Amino acid sequence: MNLRLNFGHAGHNLSTLRLRKAWLSVDGLRVMPNLTHLALESIRLDDENLSTLNECFPCLHTLNLIGVGGLKHPKIHLPQLKNCHWEVSDVPRSLAIHAPNLVYLELKCVRPEILILDTPSVSTLKLTIDKLGPTVQVDGLVNLKNLRIESSDLNSLLRLFSESRDVRTLDLELPASAGRNELYEAVEPELFSRATEVKLSPRFSYELMRRIVFSMTSYDCRSCLRKLLVHMPPSILTTCPFIPLVNNCAPSCEVTVLFHADSSDATRQAAASSWPLRFPDITWQWGTWQ
């Protein structure tokens, strides 16, 4: 469908707009000052730098761009934007977000050469990215509290986004396409000491317990880690496989263990009975993941 965005007088009072599976032309698009929520999904947009979008929707509070193609050097510049979910379908050379009031940002991209996040109010950032490009500017993330990263370049991203910032919740995951030889040999134990709550998603949990966690035995970060969530693989030993992490938790830490749905009842029962005995100061919680 080839659609021209021109709503005439009716568009002046429109507050919410969602469009899917279309080819959009913005020629002649008028300013829509009352539009606060815009969602474009699986769209080909004739606005390669997003300049028309910025000009015609100046009062957006929520912006979702999911699989929007036709972008070359997209720049979001929206002073009132508060929530943004952007899944970049193309591989543009540069991405930029200038939004002083943005508090929630979910960004999925591949490897832009230039990434600029001028978002000083962001408190929650969810970032899925292959690797860092040569130019990244994230000086604006002064209020970052909750950080989720899915990447094969995790170590570099953690240093960039969490160093010198008061990140409270850290959620880490590996991309499904990552090869074993590139899975976090460079991850250093002190990265976990920068957050009070750490969530280890399924693929990251497996690799951490398989290879990396054993290098943390002598490291001490007790003063920080107060909540830990791990996903257990389908086949585990009854001995706790992440002892170094538990040893480095703060006193009275809350550890949530999610067993894979294919784990046997005997394995779960053995863990639930023996691990609390070995670590009586830990508050244990148990659950299941698919």
C-alpha positions in Angstrom: 0.0 0.0 0.0 1.3 3.4 -1.0 0.0 6.0 1.5 0.4 9.7 1.6 0.2 11.1 5.2 -2.2 14.0 4.8 -5.1 14.1 7.2 -6.2 17.6 6.4 -8.1 19.5 9.1 -9.1 16.2 11.0 -5.4 15.5 11.7 -5.1 18.7 13.6 -6.9 17.1 16.6 -5.6 13.6 16.3 -3.8 12.4 19.5 -2.9 8.8 18.6 -1.8 7.3 15.3 -0.7 3.7 14.4 0.2 2.6 11.0 1.4 -0.9 9.8 2.6 -2.4 6.5 2.6 0.6 4.2 4.8 2.8 2.1 4.4 6.3 3.4 5.1 9.6 1.6 5.3 12.7 3.8 5.0 15.2 1.0 2.6 17.9 2.1 2.3 16.6 5.6 1.0 19.3 8.0 2.0 19.9 11.6 -0.1 17.9 14.0 0.4 19.6 17.4 -2.0 17.4 19.4 -0.4 14.1 18.3 1.2 12.6 21.4 1.5 8.8 20.4 2.8 7.6 17.1 3.6 4.0 16.1 4.9 3.0 12.7 5.5 -0.8 12.1 6.8 -2.5 9.0 6.8 0.8 7.2 8.8 2.2 4.2 9.1 5.9 5.0 10.1 8.6 2.6 11.8 10.7 5.3 15.4 9.5 5.3 16.6 11.7 8.1 13.3 11.9 10.0 13.3 15.7 9.6 9.7 15.8 8.5 8.6 13.6 11.4 10.4 15.9 13.9 8.8 19.0 12.4 5.3 17.8 12.0 4.9 15.8 15.3 6.6 18.2 17.8 4.6 17.2 20.8 5.1 13.4 20.7 5.3 11.7 24.1 5.6 8.2 22.8 7.2 7.1 19.6 7.5 3.5 18.3 9.5 2.8 15.1 9.5 -0.9 14.5 11.0 -2.0 11.2 10.9 1.4 9.5 12.9 1.3 6.3 14.2 4.1 4.0 16.3 5.8 6.7 19.9 6.9 5.9 21.0 9.3 8.7 17.9 9.3 11.0 17.9 11.8 13.8 15.1 11.9 16.4 14.8 15.5 17.7 11.7 15.7 19.9 11.8 17.9 23.0 8.7 16.4 24.7 9.4 12.7 24.0 9.2 10.5 27.1 9.1 6.9 25.7 10.8 5.6 22.6 11.0 2.0 21.2 13.1 2.0 18.0 14.0 -1.2 16.1 16.1 -0.2 13.2 15.5 -2.4 10.1 18.2 -0.8 7.8 21.9 -0.4 8.6 22.2 3.4 8.6 25.6 5.0 9.0 24.5 7.1 11.9 21.7 7.2 14.6 21.0 10.1 16.8 18.4 10.8 19.5 18.1 14.3 21.0 15.3 14.2 23.5 15.9 16.0 26.8 12.7 14.6 28.5 13.1 11.0 27.4 12.9 8.6 30.4 12.5 5.1 28.6 14.5 4.1 25.6 14.5 0.6 23.9 16.9 0.6 20.9 17.7 -2.3 18.6 20.3 -1.8 15.8 23.2 -3.5 14.2 26.4 -1.5 14.1 26.0 2.2 13.3 29.3 4.0 12.7 27.9 6.9 14.7 25.6 6.6 17.7 24.5 9.7 19.6 22.3 9.6 22.6 21.6 13.1 23.9 19.0 11.9 26.5 19.9 13.3 29.9 16.7 12.1 31.6 16.8 8.5 30.5 16.5 6.1 33.5 15.8 2.9 31.6 17.8 1.8 28.6 17.3 -1.5 26.7 20.0 -1.8 24.0 20.4 -4.6 21.5 23.4 -4.1 19.2 25.9 -6.2 17.5 29.0 -4.1 18.2 30.1 -0.6 18.9 30.9 1.6 15.9 33.9 3.9 16.0 31.9 7.0 17.2 29.6 6.7 20.2 28.4 9.7 22.2 26.4 8.9 25.3 27.5 11.7 27.6 23.8 12.6 28.2 22.9 9.4 30.2 23.4 11.0 33.6 20.2 9.6 35.2 20.6 6.0 34.0 19.3 3.5 36.6 18.2 0.4 34.7 20.3 -1.0 31.9 19.7 -4.1 29.7 22.2 -5.0 27.0 22.1 -7.8 24.5 25.3 -7.9 22.5 28.4 -9.8 21.5 30.4 -6.7 22.5 29.2 -6.7 26.1 32.4 -5.8 27.8 32.9 -2.6 25.8 29.2 -1.6 26.1 29.1 -2.2 29.9 32.1 0.1 30.3 30.6 2.7 28.1 27.1 2.8 29.6 27.6 1.9 33.3 31.0 3.4 34.2 30.7 6.4 36.5 26.9 6.0 36.5 24.7 4.9 39.4 23.2 1.9 37.5 21.0 -0.1 40.0 19.6 -2.9 37.7 21.8 -4.7 35.2 20.3 -7.2 32.8 22.7 -9.0 30.4 22.0 -11.3 27.5 23.8 -12.8 24.5 22.5 -12.7 20.9 21.4 -16.0 19.6 23.8 -15.6 16.6 26.9 -15.2 18.8 29.6 -17.8 18.4 31.2 -19.5 21.4 34.6 -18.1 20.7 33.4 -14.5 21.1 31.3 -15.0 24.3 32.8 -12.7 26.9 36.3 -13.9 27.5 37.0 -10.2 28.4 34.1 -9.8 30.9 35.7 -8.8 34.2 34.2 -9.6 37.6 34.1 -6.0 38.8 31.5 -5.2 36.1 29.0 -6.9 38.5 29.9 -4.7 41.4 28.4 -1.6 39.7 24.8 -2.7 40.2 22.7 -3.7 43.2 20.5 -5.9 41.1 21.8 -8.2 38.4 19.6 -10.3 36.0 21.4 -12.9 33.9 19.2 -13.9 30.9 19.2 -17.5 29.6 22.2 -17.5 27.1 24.3 -15.3 29.3 23.6 -17.4 32.4 24.7 -20.6 30.6 28.0 -19.1 29.3 28.7 -17.4 32.6 28.3 -20.7 34.6 30.1 -22.7 31.9 33.3 -20.6 31.6 33.5 -17.3 33.3 32.2 -17.5 36.8 35.1 -19.6 38.0 37.5 -16.7 37.5 35.5 -14.7 40.1 36.4 -16.9 43.1 38.9 -14.5 44.6 37.0 -11.3 43.7 35.0 -9.5 46.4 32.0 -7.2 45.6 29.9 -7.9 48.7 28.9 -4.3 49.3 26.8 -4.0 46.1 25.0 -7.0 44.9 21.7 -7.4 46.7 19.5 -9.1 44.1 20.6 -11.7 41.6 18.4 -13.6 39.1 19.8 -16.5 37.0 18.4 -18.8 34.4 19.5 -22.4 34.8 20.1 -24.6 31.7 18.0 -27.8 31.2 20.8 -30.0 32.6 22.6 -28.9 35.8 24.5 -30.5 38.6 23.0 -30.5 42.1 26.0 -28.5 43.2 25.4 -24.8 42.8 27.2 -23.8 39.6 27.4 -20.1 40.4 29.0 -20.3 43.8 31.5 -17.5 43.2 28.6 -15.1 42.4 26.8 -16.1 45.6 30.0 -15.7 47.6 30.2 -12.1 46.4 26.6 -11.2 47.1 25.9 -8.7 49.9 24.6 -10.0 53.2 20.9 -11.0 53.0 21.0 -10.9 49.2 17.9 -12.2 47.4 18.8 -14.9 44.8 16.1 -16.0 42.3 16.8 -19.2 40.4 14.7 -20.0 37.4 14.9 -23.6 36.3 14.3 -24.6 32.7 11.0 -26.2 32.2 12.8 -29.4 31.0 14.7 -29.8 34.3 13.8 -32.8 36.3 11.8 -32.6 39.6 14.6 -34.4 41.3 17.2 -31.8 40.2 15.0 -28.9 41.4 14.3 -30.5 44.7 18.0 -31.3 45.3 19.0 -27.7 44.6 16.2 -26.3 46.7 17.1 -28.4 49.7 20.9 -28.2 49.5 21.8 -24.7 48.3 20.0 -22.8 51.2 21.9 -25.0 53.7 25.2 -24.0 52.2 24.3 -20.3 52.0 21.9 -19.7 55.0 22.3 -15.9 54.8 20.8 -15.8 51.3 17.1 -15.5 50.6 16.3 -18.0 48.0 13.4 -17.9 45.5 12.6 -20.5 42.8 10.8 -20.4 39.5 10.6 -21.7 36.0 11.5 -20.4 32.5 10.7 -21.8 29.1 
